[in-house]
Amino acid sequence: MKKKSDKEKDLEALRKDLEQTPDIFVTGFEKITVQQDFELRKTIRQAGGKYQVVKNNLAAKASEGLPSQELLGGLKGMTSIATTKDPVALAKALTAYAKTVPAFTFKAGFVEGRVVEVKNIQDLASLPSRDELLAKVLWLINSPAQRLVTAMNGVGRNLAVVVDQGVKENKFSS
């Protein structure tokens, strides 16, 4: 049995994690083997997240006064939480994992300051990743400038061709 001081340290560590990470996925992991749990933790780390098994009352106490209190207040059953700063990447990783391991289930999530249901997590997983979205935005920003430069170069190029043909045909004789 844990000492009270160890429990307080666990509570403070969990509260600190909940304060620092805006996005949380609450999951169930009943009947998962040790190997499957190892793969799950590896998957979450690769997606840039953090995973931990929590006691329901510890999660409720740690979330008191935080925006995630509504999510973590009334948990039932075996519970784990995955926290991240990139919810799309973690949602994709967890959804892919849930397809291969049916014993792994979503309970709910907390994304961008609001509680989301399991269906919304599936929708989030279908979005492009943050890097893909940034690349698309940069392409859209860059595209008009690139077209303008191409058009400006075209005018100069066309003028040079006309002048060159005029010189070759001796149209500029004095």
Secondary structure by P-SEA (a helix, b strand, c coil): cccaaaaaaaaaaaaaaaaaccbbbbbbbccccaaaaaaaaaaaaaacbbbbbbbaaaaaaaaccccccccccccccbbbbbbcccaaaaaaaaaaaaaacccccccbbbcccccccaaaaaaaaacccaaaaaaaaaaaaaaaaaaaaaaaaaaaaaaaaaaaaaaaaccccc
